[in-house]
Amino acid sequence: EKGIDTIYAIGDLHGDVKCAKFWVDSIGVVDSVDNPQKWLDDTASLVFMGDYVDKGPYSYQTLRFIQSLTEQFPDRVTALMGNHEMELLKDRDPRRKVAYFHMPYATVHPVEYLNFLDRKVDETDRVVVDLLLNASLEVYAGKHYRSVVYAPVKFNSRQYLVAELMPESLQPVVTERLKEYQTAYLNAFRSNTTLGQWVEKRPVAHVQNGFFFCHGGINELVASTLTSEEEVDKFNQMVAAHTREDKFVNFLENSSLGRVARDLMLHRGNHKGNDPCGELATFLDSMDGVEHLVVGHTPGRDVRIQCNQQFLAIDSLLGRYIRTSGNHYCPDEGRRSRDGSFVCPPLTPICQGQIVKISGSDIRVIHPQPITADIDI
């Protein structure tokens, strides 16, 4: 884009606002990460790759931070939609009986729910969340990932409710609170809320300086549909017109353009296959002015740059919660299941992984440097 020579790209953050602020602070593009008012580098822009929510317990704060950057600096900051934001928006539709966030792993961390209550957190909340964390460890120890649901009611007779893993006397209060938590959580993202509308408007693709950014990846369907930057802009507007809670599931599941949107957020095929680099080169050739693909979604402990720099996979586990515990819900201090067969390690205190700085054809991986002051959550 005119006058913007440098693009910083930040991968999946998964509910870790401390590391979100750490990385933005480290590149020095804003005057303050706690109250950003001024953009400091006229030659730079910033792209977030999606997946701000889930796995870590500070998704709400992470969303609010990135929302503040996009609203304060709309010409400088792009925040893409990831598949976890997509699933969150889908979960709002009451016709979707079995929701994504009912899974006992990889979605909403039990501590996260406390961010969404419109009342003060009380001692019962703390007990219930701790019970949910303990129950999670038993699910993982027994590998009951598919048979236990984090829901107040069953959807079929083969399932167990998470409350059923607890003493009978505690089951009613856990069920009651979990229903309250999940209702408050979804209500915060309704189509008539500012936060819900912000998530609904996230672009699913972005083209800048010859680089195509999306959360998941591209395939033949994507490459034949989005052949130019203008087509990408039109497509983003079209998707945003279908993200309301009563429209989004049907759009994604029952329309050809919905399939394109889904693939942009979910596709992992660029990482594997007989000749992924040759296949990618063919896709990029059909997209006017695009020479490189940048994706998140598929995690590794480091940024991976492949195919003669045509492919940048930049989900490097920036969030400390996923880096420490993967898709499991764990308390910060660490904990074991009752039989000791599943172990949550203590949360790593420092932000790790890398981000990417793109200046023309110069692509650099930026490693974390210690910061002098703690960043407030």
Secondary structure as UniProt FT lines:
FT   TURN            2..3
FT   STRAND          6..10
FT   HELIX           17..27
FT   TURN            42..43
FT   STRAND          44..48
FT   HELIX           59..72
FT   TURN            74..76
FT   STRAND          77..79
FT   HELIX           83..91
FT   TURN            94..95
FT   HELIX           100..102
FT   HELIX           110..116
FT   HELIX           123..141
FT   TURN            142..143
FT   TURN            145..147
FT   STRAND          148..149
FT   TURN            157..158
FT   STRAND          160..161
FT   HELIX           162..165
FT   HELIX           168..170
FT   HELIX           171..187
FT   TURN            188..189
FT   TURN            191..192
FT   HELIX           194..200
FT   STRAND          206..208
FT   TURN            209..210
FT   STRAND          211..214
FT   HELIX           220..225
FT   HELIX           229..240
FT   TURN            241..242
FT   TURN            245..247
FT   HELIX           248..254
FT   HELIX           256..266
FT   HELIX           269..271
FT   HELIX           276..285
FT   TURN            288..289
FT   STRAND          292..295
FT   STRAND          304..306
FT   TURN            307..310
FT   STRAND          311..313
FT   HELIX           320..325
FT   TURN            326..327
FT   TURN            332..333
FT   STRAND          335..336
FT   TURN            338..339
FT   STRAND          343..344
FT   STRAND          355..359
FT   TURN            360..361
FT   STRAND          362..366
//
